[in-house]
Amino acid sequence: MIEKPVDLAQKQALAAIGQAELIKIYQKFFSEYNQIVAQVLLTKDVISNTIRHHNAESTIERLLQMEILPIINENDTISTYEIEFGDNDTLSAIVAKLIQADLLIMLSDIDGLYSSDPRITDNAEIIHTVTEITPELERLANGAGTSFSTGGMITKLAAAKICNEENIDVVITNGSIPEIIFNILEGKEVGTHFVPKKTDVSNIY
């Protein structure tokens, strides 16, 4: 049985190995579509440090202009508590804010935000549209998710709140069928759509 490392140096050493392996996987699959990818590793101080913020924004924008797909991840090899994002939901929201995205799609292991926990309640219904993230919604989402992720629905709500404050739409849906992204971009009702107050719901995409 492989034990989870507790020593920071060992964690960061393993992260260095993992990041190299992960980008190789992305390169392999995207090369089949003749798409070049690039790795961008960020730490949370990209938010507060003006120079880092500008450099990250400029790099990502230039990669997109070059039609190169940036694969963005947290720089776990140097990250400490003070500058770590902690979960990919927060990272995705910060990146969406950084590049002033129109839409953030968060693919999960659940179809969206439900009226109650669908794992234990038979009559749970998916909430397709959210126009305001209230404390009641946050209580509803607390604890949702699987034991295999560091985040859950509560971290996705926090990420959606970050985006909505910047007038960025967010959709949370099940990622088991990648083609579902096309349905979202076509404006179909998929998952849970978090709508910023300034957004015209009739003309989202």
N, C-alpha and C positions, 0 to 999 in steps of 0.2 A: 504494500500500500504506500502510495506517494503522499507524504505529509505536506500540507501547505506551509510554505516558508514564512517565518515570523520576523527574521532578521531583515532590516531595510536594505542592506547591501546585497543580500541574496535575492530579494524581491526585484531589485532594480537590475541585477545581472540577468535574471531570468527574463525580465521585460525586454532587455536589449536583444536577447535571442529571439523572443517571440515577435518583436516588431520586425526583425529582418525576415523571419519566416512568413509573417503575415503579408508583407509587401510583395514577396515572391509569389504568393498565391494570387494576389490581385493582378500582378503583372501577367501571370500565366493565363488567367481567364479573360482579361481584357485584350490581350494580344490576339485572341481568337477573333476579335472584332476590329482588329487593326487600331486599337485605341491605346494611346500612351498614357500611363499614369505616373503620378509623382507623389511622394510621401511628404506630408507636412505635419510636424509634431509640435504641439502647443502645450503651454502651461498656463494656469489661470491668471498669472500676472499680465497676460496679454490684454486683460481688461483694463487694468489700472496703469500699466506702464505705457506712456504715450509712444515711445519709440518702438517698442515691441508691437503695439497695436497697429501702428502705421506700417511697419515692415510686414506683418502677417497679412494685413488687408491688401497691400500692394502685391505681395507674392501670389496670393490666391487669385486676385484679379488678373494678373499677368498670365498665370497658368491657364485660366479660362479663355483669355484672349488668344492664347496659342493653341486652343482646343485640346489641352492636356487636362485630364481629370485628376484633381487633387484628392488623395486619400488622406483624410485628416484624423489624427488620433492624439491622445494625450501622451506627452513625453514622459512616460513612467520611469525612464532611466535616470532622470534628474529631479523628478517631482517629489516634493515633500508636502507635509500636511498643509503648510501655509499657501502653497501654489498649485495644489492638485484640484482638478475638477471634481473627482470623486465618482462620477458616473457619466456614461455616454449621453444621457438625456440632456444634462446641463451643457456638456461640450457641444452637442448639436445645436442647442439654442444660442449659445454664445457665437458659434460660427455663423449661424443664420443672421444674427444681429450684426456681426462683423462685416459681412458682405452685402447687407441690406437685401436679403432674399425676399421673394414674394411669398414663398410657401415652404414650410418644413414638413416633410413626411416622416413620421416616426413609425417604423415597422416593429411590431412586438409579437408576443406569443398569444395575444388576446385580440379579439375583434374590435375593441374600442372600450370606451367607458360605459359601464353598465349601471342600471338603477340599483343593483345590489350585486354581491359576489356571485357570478354565474357558476362557480365551482361548488357552491353549497345551496344555492337557491334556484329552484326550477323555473320560477316566473320572472327571472331577471331579464330586463329589456335593455337593449343598447340605446344609449343617448346619442343621437346622430348629430345634433347641433348644440354647441355651448357658446353663449354670447357673453357670459360672465363667470369667472372662476370664483365661486363663493366659498366661505368656510365649510358650508354643508357639503359641497362637492369634494373638498379636500378630505373631509372626514370619511366620505363615501369611498374615496380612492385609497385611503390609508391601508397598507397591508396587502393590496392587490399585487400580483406578480408571482414569479416562481422563485424557488430557493436557489436557482442557478444564476440569478442576476443580482448585481449590487444595487440596482434600482428597482422600481416597481411602478405602478400607476401614479403614485404620489409624486415621484420624481418627474414623471412625464407631465403632470399637471403644472409642476413648478417651471418646467421648460416651456410649456405652452404659455404660461403667464409672462415669462420673459419676452417671448416672441410677440404676443398680443400687445404688450406695452409699446412695441416698436412697429405696430401695424402689420405684423407678419402673420399670415394664416397658418394654422397647424392642423394636420390630420394624423390621428393615431389609428392604426389598423393592423390587421394580422399580416405578417410578412411571409407566411408559408407559401403563398402564391404570388411570386414577384410581379406577374402580369397585372396585379391589382393596381399598380402604380398608373397604368394607362387609364384605368377607370377613374382614378382620382383626377388626373389631368384633363379628362373629358368632362369633368364636373358632375360625375355620378355620385349618388349618395353612398359613400363607403366609410365605414368606421365612424369615428367621432371627429367632427370638424369644429375646431375652436376658432371662432370668428372675432376678429378685432372690432371694436365698437365703430371704427371709422369705415369698415368694409361694407360695401353694398352686396348683400347676400345674393342678390339676383345676378350679379356679375363678378363672380369670384375669380375665375381662371381666365 
